[in-house]
Amino acid sequence: MSNRASRTLLALALGAALAGCGASGSEPAAAGAANAATATAKAERLENLYATYWEEMLELNPLAATFQGDPRYNDRLPNFLSQDYRDRSREFTERWLRQVESVGAEGLEGQDLLSYEIFTSDLRNELEGEKFPGWMQPVNQFYNIASTVVQLGSGTGAQPFKTVEDYDNWHARASQVPVLFDQAIENMRQGVEAGVVQPRALMEKVLPQLDALINDDAADTPFWRPVAEMPEGFDAAERERITGEYRELIEQQLMPAYRELRAYIAEEYLPHARDTAGLDALPNGEEWYAYRARMSTTTDLSPSEIHQIGLDEVERIHGEMHKVMDQVGFEGSLQDFFQFMQNDPQFTFESEEALLEYYRSLEDKVNERVDELFSLTPKAPFEIRPVEPFRAQSAAGGSYMRPSEDGTRPGIFYVNTYDLPTRKTWDAEDLFLHEAIPGHHFQIALQQELTGLPAFRRFGGQTAFIEGWGLYAESLGRDLGLYTDPYSYFGYLQNELWRAIRLVVDTGLHSKGWTREQVITFMLENSAESETQATAEAERYMAIPGQALAYKIGELKIQELRDRAESALGDRFDVRAFHAEVLKDGSVPLDVLEAKIDRWIAAQGA
């Protein structure tokens, strides 16, 4: 039942009760009915506002619509790096915040109040962030528009290539790429003048990424894949037209734009790139990073507090790892054990296909037990795919892409097969739990299916909740039939340790003056990660400050709430009900999650 339907039934029930009381009804009852009717009308007005807001947002942000699976704007690519677009976006945010706040929260309850609080908080945070010049840094090795364009145009991402209209849509969208790249260059020039530039170590990684995409012959670029794999149902004339138009698009528009971007970065930008690693080295950088930390964790924890939490967790998890060493009879130091786990050949996959098949086998294994822990599961299927070669070198070991709303695209678990010897067998089970089942696929796909919620809640979300759930899902491995050998359990501990280390090194980089080399050394000395992975992760934290804080802070809160519920309820604690309560409202800030779990515990009669 939708929120609107339940509110309507409530109003009708109150009206019927009052009618039965006749003229002798008390004034408090009449006042209560009036208040309920007012609250219902207000909630319905807000619901309509949220729906209109979302429609306008998708039109303003056509890439967001595409990634959601909404095809209406697949031919559009506004110059979202321009001053004009930023001004329009700010006006849009200010206007919608005013409209929703003019309605107010008084009288709202339940999901209606929750939606109001999340909406207004998100928009206020967005406006606060506009004082920081992130637009001056549009390119890095981890997230940049050049790689996004390739994902879309190669047919490996959200842009569909199933109909002639789909092909024409991409042609129209891609024709705007040169304008966007020119704006990126102009923004970086302004960044150089303002002293807001990227670390040199990151931008040096961008050059080989661009080199891998640039080629004189369109057929030798990733953009040719949709032509090579054109649906057989297209008639000969359309095939010929599309082939010719795509060749001209790639060779005469896209490749020159990529070459110009590459030349600017190599010849003009890199000489001005900085040797420092952290955000605090930039103008107003300390405040910028504190803001990023608050947004990522949905808490008021300071960078120093987060740093100490990380150090404490590293020490605790090291103690658990020593227990595994004792279990397997390993003699030596923890660092010796790390080296053994990295270098012993028993932990390597024979081939990329063997790695992918192993991940695919985990789905059946987990599904045998998942009903023991979950009563609420998504309808959407998911697939496992390798990370595309052009972005594999700098990509994480695994990542998840949400399914499309219309059901035409499943959720996708991307597995990185680059540098195969570093992808360990003991690392697979926990990564599957995090990215697929019951991690991101459960949480994100379920949230998308909550049709009674406003779209901004179904398709948005807080990183601390999303990634906190992913890390918490890793802790469920033994209950789901995994971690049956100590080395796989070590893999879980290693990845929990990795998220704890992130608290230390991310805050170290951006608030304590740590260098890139200090971060890599800390990771290698305190975990079993390879130098390849440690380097990629260090540079990821440099590229997206604060994002890595969300995982462990979110997981600690979810585990704390589960412990609280188990202690309060004892034998009455139902893990399936607890998980349903955590997931049923989608992603929420951590303080909101805590409040609703406390209400749930109280409702169980504790």
C-alpha positions as CSV (number, residue, x, y, z in Angstrom):
1,M,0.0,0.0,0.0
2,S,1.3,3.4,-0.9
3,N,1.9,6.2,1.7
4,R,-0.8,8.2,0.0
5,A,-3.3,5.4,0.1
6,S,-2.6,4.7,3.8
7,R,-3.0,8.4,4.6
8,T,-6.4,8.5,2.8
9,L,-7.6,5.4,4.7
10,L,-6.6,7.0,7.9
11,A,-8.5,10.2,7.1
12,L,-11.6,8.2,6.1
13,A,-11.4,6.1,9.3
14,L,-11.3,9.3,11.4
15,G,-14.2,10.8,9.5
16,A,-16.3,7.7,10.1
17,A,-15.5,7.7,13.8
18,L,-16.5,11.3,14.1
19,A,-19.8,10.7,12.2
20,G,-20.7,8.0,14.6
21,C,-20.3,10.3,17.5
22,G,-22.9,12.8,16.3
23,A,-23.2,16.2,17.7
24,S,-21.9,15.1,21.0
25,G,-18.3,14.6,19.7
26,S,-15.7,16.3,21.8
27,E,-13.7,19.3,20.7
28,P,-10.4,17.5,21.1
29,A,-11.6,14.8,18.7
30,A,-12.7,17.3,16.2
31,A,-9.4,19.2,16.5
32,G,-7.6,15.9,16.1
33,A,-9.5,15.1,12.9
34,A,-8.8,18.6,11.5
35,N,-5.1,18.2,12.3
36,A,-5.0,14.8,10.6
37,A,-6.7,16.2,7.5
38,T,-4.3,19.1,7.4
39,A,-1.3,16.7,7.7
40,T,-2.7,14.5,5.0
41,A,-3.2,17.4,2.6
42,K,0.3,18.7,3.4
43,A,1.9,15.2,2.8
44,E,0.1,14.9,-0.5
45,R,1.2,18.3,-1.6
46,L,4.8,17.4,-0.7
47,E,4.5,14.1,-2.6
48,N,3.5,16.1,-5.7
49,L,6.3,18.5,-5.2
50,Y,8.8,15.7,-4.9
51,A,7.5,14.1,-8.1
52,T,7.8,17.4,-10.0
53,Y,11.2,18.1,-8.6
54,W,12.4,14.7,-9.8
55,E,11.1,15.2,-13.3
56,E,12.8,18.6,-13.5
57,M,16.0,17.2,-12.1
58,L,16.2,14.4,-14.7
59,E,15.7,16.9,-17.5
60,L,18.4,19.2,-16.1
61,N,20.7,16.1,-15.6
62,P,20.1,13.8,-18.6
63,L,23.0,11.6,-17.7
64,A,21.3,10.8,-14.3
65,A,18.2,9.8,-16.3
66,T,20.2,7.5,-18.5
67,F,21.9,5.8,-15.6
68,Q,18.5,5.4,-13.9
69,G,17.3,3.6,-17.1
70,D,15.0,6.5,-18.2
71,P,15.6,6.9,-22.0
72,R,13.8,10.2,-22.6
73,Y,17.0,12.3,-22.6
74,N,19.5,9.8,-24.0
75,D,20.3,12.3,-26.9
76,R,21.3,15.1,-24.5
77,L,24.6,16.1,-23.0
78,P,24.5,19.6,-21.5
79,N,27.7,21.4,-20.8
80,F,27.5,20.7,-17.1
81,L,31.0,22.0,-16.4
82,S,30.0,25.6,-17.5
83,Q,29.4,28.6,-15.3
84,D,25.9,29.0,-16.8
85,Y,25.0,25.4,-16.0
86,R,26.3,25.7,-12.4
87,D,24.2,28.9,-12.0
88,R,21.1,27.2,-13.3
89,S,21.7,24.2,-11.0
90,R,22.1,26.5,-8.0
91,E,18.9,28.3,-8.8
92,F,17.2,25.0,-9.2
93,T,18.3,23.8,-5.8
94,E,17.5,27.1,-4.1
95,R,14.0,27.2,-5.7
96,W,13.1,23.7,-4.7
97,L,14.4,24.1,-1.2
98,R,12.2,27.2,-0.8
99,Q,9.2,25.4,-2.1
100,V,9.4,22.4,0.1
101,E,10.4,24.4,3.2
102,S,7.4,26.7,2.6
103,V,5.2,23.7,3.2
104,G,7.0,22.8,6.4
105,A,7.3,19.7,8.5
106,E,4.7,20.4,11.2
107,G,2.2,17.6,11.5
108,L,4.1,15.1,9.3
109,E,4.8,11.6,10.6
110,G,6.5,8.4,9.5
111,Q,7.8,8.3,5.9
112,D,6.4,11.7,5.2
113,L,8.5,13.3,7.9
114,L,11.5,11.2,6.9
115,S,11.2,12.3,3.3
116,Y,10.9,15.9,4.2
117,E,14.0,15.8,6.5
118,I,16.1,14.0,4.0
119,F,15.1,16.2,1.1
120,T,15.7,19.5,2.8
121,S,19.0,18.3,4.4
122,D,20.3,17.0,1.1
123,L,19.6,20.3,-0.7
124,R,21.1,22.4,2.1
125,N,24.2,20.2,2.0
126,E,24.4,20.6,-1.8
127,L,24.2,24.4,-1.5
128,E,26.9,24.4,1.2
129,G,29.2,22.4,-1.0
130,E,29.0,25.0,-3.9
131,K,31.5,27.2,-2.1
132,F,34.2,24.7,-2.8
133,P,35.6,24.8,-6.3
134,G,35.4,21.1,-7.3
135,W,34.5,22.2,-10.8
136,M,38.2,23.3,-11.2
137,Q,39.2,19.7,-11.0
138,P,37.1,17.9,-13.6
139,V,39.7,15.2,-14.5
140,N,41.5,12.6,-12.4
141,Q,42.5,9.0,-12.9
142,F,39.5,7.6,-10.9
143,Y,36.5,9.7,-12.1
144,N,36.6,11.8,-15.2
145,I,34.2,12.6,-18.0
146,A,36.5,11.1,-20.6
147,S,36.2,7.6,-19.2
148,T,32.4,8.1,-18.6
149,V,32.0,9.0,-22.3
150,V,33.7,5.8,-23.3
151,Q,31.6,3.6,-21.0
152,L,28.5,5.2,-22.5
153,G,29.6,5.1,-26.1
154,S,31.2,1.6,-26.1
155,G,27.9,0.0,-25.1
156,T,29.3,-1.4,-21.8
157,G,27.4,1.1,-19.7
158,A,24.0,2.6,-19.3
159,Q,23.5,4.0,-22.8
160,P,21.4,1.5,-24.8
161,F,22.2,0.3,-28.3
162,K,19.2,-1.8,-29.2
163,T,17.2,0.2,-31.7
164,V,17.9,2.7,-34.5
165,E,16.7,5.4,-32.2
166,D,19.2,4.4,-29.6
167,Y,22.0,4.7,-32.1
168,D,20.8,8.1,-33.2
169,N,20.5,9.2,-29.6
170,W,24.1,8.4,-28.9
171,H,25.2,10.2,-32.1
172,A,23.4,13.3,-31.0
173,R,24.8,13.1,-27.4
174,A,28.3,12.3,-28.4
175,S,28.4,15.3,-30.8
176,Q,28.4,17.5,-27.7
177,V,31.5,15.9,-26.2
178,P,34.0,18.3,-27.8
179,V,32.2,21.3,-26.1
180,L,32.3,19.5,-22.8
181,F,36.0,18.7,-23.1
182,D,36.8,22.3,-24.1
183,Q,35.0,23.4,-21.0
184,A,37.0,20.9,-18.9
185,I,40.2,22.4,-20.2
186,E,39.0,26.0,-19.5
187,N,38.0,25.0,-15.9
188,M,41.5,23.4,-15.4
189,R,43.1,26.7,-16.6
190,Q,41.1,28.6,-14.1
191,G,42.2,26.1,-11.5
192,V,45.8,26.6,-12.3
193,E,45.3,30.4,-11.8
194,A,43.6,29.8,-8.5
195,G,46.0,27.2,-7.2
196,V,43.3,24.5,-7.2
197,V,45.0,21.7,-9.1
198,Q,45.3,18.0,-8.9
199,P,48.3,16.0,-7.5
200,R,50.8,15.3,-10.3
201,A,50.8,11.6,-9.4
202,L,47.1,11.4,-10.4
203,M,47.3,13.3,-13.6
204,E,50.3,11.2,-14.8
205,K,48.0,8.2,-14.6
206,V,45.4,10.0,-16.8
207,L,47.7,10.2,-19.8
208,P,48.0,6.4,-20.4
209,Q,44.2,6.1,-19.9
210,L,43.7,8.6,-22.7
211,D,46.4,7.0,-24.9
212,A,44.6,3.7,-24.7
213,L,41.5,5.4,-26.2
214,I,43.0,7.4,-29.0
215,N,43.4,5.9,-32.4
216,D,43.3,7.1,-36.0
217,D,41.0,4.4,-37.2
218,A,37.5,4.5,-35.6
219,A,37.3,0.7,-35.8
220,D,40.3,0.5,-33.4
221,T,38.6,2.5,-30.7
222,P,36.1,1.3,-28.0
223,F,33.5,3.6,-29.6
224,W,33.3,1.2,-32.6
225,R,31.9,-1.7,-30.5
226,P,28.2,-0.7,-31.1
227,V,28.8,-0.7,-34.8
228,A,30.6,-4.0,-34.8
229,E,27.7,-5.5,-32.7
230,M,24.8,-3.8,-34.5
231,P,21.6,-5.7,-34.1
232,E,20.9,-8.0,-37.1
233,G,17.4,-6.7,-37.4
234,F,18.5,-3.3,-38.8
235,D,18.0,-3.1,-42.6
236,A,20.9,-2.6,-44.9
237,A,20.3,1.1,-45.5
238,E,20.2,1.9,-41.8
239,R,23.3,-0.1,-41.1
240,E,25.2,1.7,-43.9
241,R,24.0,5.1,-42.6
242,I,24.9,4.4,-39.0
243,T,28.3,3.0,-39.9
244,G,29.2,6.1,-41.9
245,E,27.9,8.5,-39.3
246,Y,29.7,6.8,-36.5
247,R,33.0,6.7,-38.4
248,E,32.7,10.4,-39.0
249,L,31.7,11.1,-35.4
250,I,34.6,9.1,-34.0
251,E,37.3,10.2,-36.3
252,Q,36.3,13.8,-36.9
253,Q,34.8,14.8,-33.5
254,L,35.6,12.4,-30.6
255,M,39.3,11.6,-31.4
256,P,40.3,15.3,-32.0
257,A,38.6,16.2,-28.7
258,Y,40.5,13.4,-26.8
259,R,43.8,14.4,-28.4
260,E,43.2,18.1,-27.4
261,L,42.4,17.1,-23.8
262,R,45.5,14.8,-23.7
263,A,47.8,17.5,-25.1
264,Y,46.5,20.1,-22.7
265,I,47.1,17.8,-19.7
266,A,50.6,16.8,-20.8
267,E,51.9,20.1,-22.0
268,E,50.2,22.7,-19.9
269,Y,48.5,21.2,-16.8
270,L,51.2,18.7,-15.6
271,P,53.8,21.4,-15.1
272,H,51.5,23.1,-12.7
273,A,50.2,20.0,-10.9
274,R,51.1,19.8,-7.2
275,D,53.5,17.6,-5.4
276,T,51.2,17.5,-2.3
277,A,48.6,14.8,-1.9
278,G,45.9,16.1,0.4
279,L,42.9,18.4,0.1
280,D,44.2,20.5,3.0
281,A,47.0,21.7,0.8
282,L,44.5,23.7,-1.3
283,P,42.9,27.0,-0.5
284,N,40.3,26.5,2.3
285,G,41.2,22.8,2.0
286,E,40.8,22.0,5.7
287,E,37.2,23.2,5.7
288,W,36.6,21.5,2.3
289,Y,37.8,18.1,3.7
290,A,35.8,18.5,6.9
291,Y,32.7,19.1,4.8
292,R,33.5,16.0,2.6
293,A,33.9,13.9,5.8
294,R,30.5,15.0,7.1
295,M,28.8,14.3,3.8
296,S,30.4,10.9,3.5
297,T,29.7,9.7,7.0
298,T,26.4,11.5,7.7
299,T,27.9,12.3,11.1
300,D,29.5,15.2,12.8
301,L,32.7,13.3,13.5
302,S,35.8,15.3,13.0
303,P,38.7,14.1,10.8
304,S,40.8,13.6,14.0
305,E,38.0,11.5,15.7
306,I,37.7,9.4,12.6
307,H,41.5,8.9,12.5
308,Q,41.5,7.5,16.0
309,I,38.6,5.2,15.3
310,G,40.6,3.8,12.5
311,L,43.7,3.2,14.5
312,D,41.6,1.4,17.2
313,E,39.9,-0.8,14.6
314,V,43.3,-1.7,13.0
315,E,44.6,-2.9,16.3
316,R,41.5,-4.9,17.1
317,I,41.4,-6.6,13.6
318,H,45.1,-7.5,13.9
319,G,44.3,-9.4,17.0
320,E,41.7,-11.4,15.1
321,M,44.2,-12.2,12.4
322,H,46.6,-13.6,14.9
323,K,43.9,-16.1,15.9
324,V,43.8,-17.2,12.2
325,M,47.6,-17.6,12.2
326,D,47.3,-19.8,15.2
327,Q,44.5,-21.9,13.6
328,V,46.6,-22.7,10.5
329,G,49.8,-23.1,12.5
330,F,51.7,-20.3,10.8
331,E,55.0,-19.4,12.5
332,G,56.2,-15.9,12.1
333,S,55.1,-12.3,12.4
334,L,51.8,-10.8,11.1
335,Q,53.8,-9.2,8.4
336,D,55.3,-12.6,7.4
337,F,51.7,-13.9,7.2
338,F,50.7,-11.0,5.0
339,Q,53.6,-11.9,2.6
340,F,52.6,-15.6,2.6
341,M,49.0,-14.7,1.8
342,Q,50.2,-12.5,-1.1
343,N,52.8,-14.7,-2.6
344,D,51.9,-18.4,-2.1
345,P,50.7,-19.8,-5.5
346,Q,47.8,-21.7,-3.9
347,F,45.9,-18.4,-3.7
348,T,46.1,-17.4,-7.4
349,F,43.6,-18.0,-10.2
350,E,44.8,-19.8,-13.3
351,S,43.1,-17.6,-15.7
352,E,40.6,-14.7,-16.1
353,E,37.9,-17.1,-16.9
354,A,38.6,-19.2,-13.8
355,L,38.3,-16.1,-11.7
356,L,35.0,-15.2,-13.3
357,E,33.6,-18.7,-13.0
358,Y,34.5,-18.8,-9.3
359,Y,32.6,-15.7,-8.6
360,R,29.6,-17.0,-10.6
361,S,29.7,-20.2,-8.6
362,L,29.2,-18.2,-5.4
363,E,25.8,-17.0,-6.4
364,D,24.3,-20.6,-6.1
365,K,26.1,-21.2,-2.9
366,V,24.9,-18.1,-1.2
367,N,21.3,-18.5,-2.4
368,E,21.0,-21.8,-0.7
369,R,21.1,-20.0,2.7
370,V,20.0,-16.5,2.0
371,D,16.4,-17.2,3.1
372,E,17.7,-17.9,6.6
373,L,18.8,-14.3,7.0
374,F,16.5,-12.3,4.7
375,S,12.7,-12.1,4.2
376,L,13.1,-9.0,2.0
377,T,14.9,-9.6,-1.3
378,P,14.9,-7.8,-4.6
379,K,13.2,-8.9,-7.8
380,A,15.9,-7.6,-10.1
381,P,18.5,-10.1,-11.4
382,F,22.2,-9.3,-11.6
383,E,25.2,-10.3,-13.8
384,I,28.9,-10.6,-13.2
385,R,31.1,-8.9,-15.8
386,P,34.8,-8.2,-16.1
387,V,35.9,-4.5,-15.8
388,E,36.6,-3.1,-19.3
389,P,40.3,-3.0,-20.1
390,F,40.4,0.7,-20.7
391,R,39.7,1.5,-17.0
392,A,40.9,-1.7,-15.3
393,Q,44.3,-0.4,-14.3
394,S,42.9,2.2,-12.0
395,A,39.6,0.6,-11.1
396,A,38.7,-1.0,-7.8
397,G,38.7,-4.8,-7.4
398,G,35.0,-4.9,-7.7
399,S,32.1,-2.5,-8.2
400,Y,28.3,-2.5,-8.7
401,M,26.0,-0.8,-11.2
402,R,22.3,-0.6,-10.2
403,P,19.7,-2.2,-12.5
404,S,17.6,0.0,-14.7
405,E,14.1,0.9,-13.4
406,D,12.4,-0.6,-16.5
407,G,14.0,-4.0,-15.9
408,T,16.0,-4.0,-19.2
409,R,19.4,-3.9,-17.5
410,P,20.2,-6.1,-14.6
411,G,22.4,-5.1,-11.7
412,I,26.0,-5.6,-12.7
413,F,28.8,-6.8,-10.5
414,Y,32.1,-5.7,-12.2
415,V,35.1,-7.8,-11.3
416,N,38.6,-6.5,-12.0
417,T,40.8,-9.1,-13.7
418,Y,43.7,-6.7,-14.4
419,D,47.1,-7.9,-13.0
420,L,45.6,-11.4,-12.4
421,P,48.2,-12.6,-9.9
422,T,47.1,-9.9,-7.4
423,R,43.4,-11.1,-7.5
424,K,43.5,-13.7,-4.7
425,T,41.2,-16.6,-4.1
426,W,40.9,-15.7,-0.4
427,D,39.6,-12.2,-1.5
428,A,36.7,-13.5,-3.6
429,E,34.0,-14.5,-1.1
430,D,33.9,-11.3,0.9
431,L,34.0,-9.2,-2.3
432,F,31.0,-11.1,-3.7
433,L,29.1,-10.6,-0.4
434,H,29.8,-6.9,-0.5
435,E,29.0,-6.1,-4.2
436,A,26.4,-8.7,-5.0
437,I,24.4,-10.8,-2.5
438,P,23.5,-9.7,0.1
439,G,25.4,-6.4,-0.3
440,H,24.9,-3.7,-2.8
441,H,22.6,-5.7,-5.1
442,F,20.2,-6.4,-2.2
443,Q,20.3,-2.9,-0.8
444,I,20.3,-0.8,-4.0
445,A,17.9,-2.9,-6.0
446,L,15.5,-3.2,-3.1
447,Q,15.6,0.6,-2.6
448,Q,14.8,1.1,-6.3
449,E,11.8,-1.2,-6.0
450,L,10.2,0.8,-3.1
451,T,7.6,2.4,-5.3
452,G,5.8,4.0,-2.4
453,L,8.8,6.3,-1.7
454,P,9.6,9.5,-3.6
455,A,12.0,9.0,-6.5
456,F,14.7,11.1,-4.8
457,R,14.9,8.4,-2.1
458,R,14.5,5.5,-4.4
459,F,17.4,6.5,-6.6
460,G,19.5,8.6,-4.3
461,G,21.3,7.6,-1.1
462,Q,23.8,8.2,1.6
463,T,27.2,6.6,1.0
464,A,27.6,5.7,4.7
465,F,24.5,3.6,4.6
466,I,25.1,2.1,1.2
467,E,28.7,1.2,1.8
468,G,28.2,0.5,5.5
469,W,25.6,-2.1,4.4
470,G,28.1,-3.6,1.9
471,L,30.7,-4.0,4.6
472,Y,28.2,-5.3,7.1
473,A,27.1,-7.9,4.5
474,E,30.6,-9.3,4.4
475,S,30.3,-10.2,8.1
476,L,27.4,-12.6,7.2
477,G,29.6,-15.0,5.3
478,R,29.7,-17.8,7.8
479,D,25.9,-17.7,8.2
480,L,25.6,-17.9,4.4
481,G,27.9,-21.0,4.0
482,L,31.1,-19.1,3.1
483,Y,34.4,-18.6,5.0
484,T,34.5,-22.4,5.6
485,D,38.3,-22.4,5.5
486,P,40.5,-20.1,7.6
487,Y,42.1,-18.4,4.6
488,S,38.8,-17.2,3.2
489,Y,37.9,-15.9,6.7
490,F,41.2,-14.2,6.7
491,G,40.1,-12.6,3.4
492,Y,37.1,-11.1,5.3
493,L,39.3,-9.8,8.1
494,Q,41.7,-8.4,5.6
495,N,38.9,-6.4,3.8
496,E,37.5,-5.2,7.1
497,L,41.0,-4.2,8.0
498,W,41.3,-2.4,4.7
499,R,38.2,-0.3,5.5
500,A,39.6,0.5,8.9
501,I,42.9,1.5,7.3
502,R,41.0,3.8,5.1
503,L,39.9,5.8,8.1
504,V,43.5,6.3,9.1
505,V,45.0,7.1,5.7
506,D,42.2,9.2,4.2
507,T,42.3,11.5,7.2
508,G,46.0,11.3,7.2
509,L,46.2,12.4,3.6
510,H,43.7,15.2,3.8
511,S,44.0,16.6,7.3
512,K,47.4,15.5,8.7
513,G,49.8,16.2,5.8
514,W,50.6,12.6,4.9
515,T,52.2,12.0,1.6
516,R,51.2,9.4,-1.0
517,E,54.2,7.3,-0.1
518,Q,53.4,7.4,3.6
519,V,49.9,6.1,2.8
520,I,51.2,3.3,0.6
521,T,53.8,2.3,3.3
522,F,51.1,2.3,6.0
523,M,48.9,0.0,4.0
524,L,51.6,-2.4,3.1
525,E,52.9,-2.7,6.6
526,N,49.5,-3.2,8.2
527,S,47.6,-5.3,5.6
528,A,48.0,-8.1,3.1
529,E,47.3,-5.9,0.1
530,S,49.7,-5.9,-2.9
531,E,51.7,-2.9,-3.8
532,T,49.5,-2.6,-7.0
533,Q,46.3,-2.5,-5.0
534,A,47.8,-0.2,-2.3
535,T,49.0,2.3,-4.9
536,A,45.6,2.3,-6.7
537,E,43.8,2.7,-3.4
538,A,46.0,5.5,-2.2
539,E,45.5,7.4,-5.5
540,R,41.7,6.8,-5.2
541,Y,41.7,8.5,-1.8
542,M,43.6,11.4,-3.3
543,A,41.1,11.7,-6.1
544,I,37.9,11.5,-4.1
545,P,38.6,12.8,-0.6
546,G,36.4,11.5,2.2
547,Q,34.5,8.9,0.2
548,A,36.4,6.0,1.8
549,L,35.4,7.1,5.3
550,A,31.8,6.0,4.7
551,Y,32.4,2.2,4.7
552,K,33.7,1.5,8.2
553,I,31.7,4.3,9.9
554,G,28.5,2.9,8.4
555,E,29.3,-0.7,9.1
556,L,30.2,0.1,12.8
557,K,26.8,1.8,13.2
558,I,24.8,-1.1,11.7
559,Q,26.7,-3.6,13.8
560,E,26.2,-1.5,16.9
561,L,22.5,-1.4,16.2
562,R,22.3,-5.2,15.7
563,D,24.2,-5.7,19.0
564,R,21.8,-3.4,20.7
565,A,18.8,-5.2,19.3
566,E,20.1,-8.7,20.2
567,S,20.9,-7.5,23.8
568,A,17.5,-5.9,24.3
569,L,15.4,-8.7,22.7
570,G,17.3,-11.8,23.6
571,D,15.5,-14.9,22.3
572,R,12.9,-12.7,20.6
573,F,15.6,-11.2,18.3
574,D,14.8,-12.2,14.6
575,V,17.7,-11.5,12.3
576,R,15.4,-11.6,9.2
577,A,13.2,-9.0,10.8
578,F,16.2,-6.8,11.7
579,H,17.6,-6.9,8.2
580,A,14.2,-6.1,6.8
581,E,13.9,-3.1,9.1
582,V,17.3,-1.8,8.1
583,L,16.6,-2.1,4.4
584,K,12.9,-1.4,4.0
585,D,13.1,2.4,3.9
586,G,16.1,2.6,1.5
587,S,19.2,4.5,2.3
588,V,19.0,7.0,5.2
589,P,21.4,9.0,7.2
590,L,23.0,7.1,10.1
591,D,21.2,9.1,12.8
592,V,17.9,8.4,11.1
593,L,18.8,4.7,11.0
594,E,19.6,4.6,14.7
595,A,16.3,6.3,15.6
596,K,14.1,3.9,13.6
597,I,15.9,0.8,14.9
598,D,15.4,2.1,18.4
599,R,11.7,2.5,17.6
600,W,11.6,-1.0,16.1
601,I,13.2,-2.5,19.3
602,A,10.7,-0.8,21.5
603,A,7.8,-2.1,19.3
604,Q,9.0,-5.6,19.9
605,G,8.0,-5.2,23.5
606,A,11.5,-5.1,25.0
